Amino acid sequence: MLSWAITFLIIAIIAAVLGFGGIAGAATGIAKILFLVFLVLFVASFFIGRRPKM
């Protein structure tokens, strides 16, 4: 998931440098959403994995 967010961030940066504003904005939005999803899943798995074994 994090690799997809980084990929879309790189696409957004390249598109912004080349002057494609609409594509850069869309790729940035996708990268933000994917990063937030990754962050939520990471925190959830961190807390689920820390449960005491019964």
N, C-alpha and C positions, 0 to 999 in steps of 0.2 A: 504494500500500500504506500509506503513511504517512497519507494522508487518511482511510482506513478506520479506522486506529488512533485518530486524533484524533476521528473521528465517534463511535466506541464509547466513548471516554473522556468526551465531552460527554454522551452518553446516560446513562452511569453517574453522572455528577455530578448531572444533572437528576433521575434516578430516586432518588438518595440524598437529595436535598433534599426531594423529595416523599414520601419514606418507603417506597419500594418496595425493600426490602432484597435480595430474591432477584434481581430484575432488575438492580439496581445491581451486585451481585456478579458476575453472569454477564457483564454488559457490561464490567466491569473486567477480568475474566479474558480475554475476547476481545481487548480493547485491548492487554493485555500480550503476548499471543501474537502478534498482528499486528505490534506494535512490534519484538519480537525477530526475527521473520521479516524485516521491513524492514531491521533493523540488520545481520543476517547477509548479506542480499543486497547491501546497500550496501558492506560491507567486501569481499565477494567481487568485486564489480564494480570496486572501487577497485584491488585488487591485480591483477586480470586486465587492466585498462586500462593498467597501468604497465609492462607487458612491453616490452622493446626490440623494435623492428621488425626483421624479418629479411628 
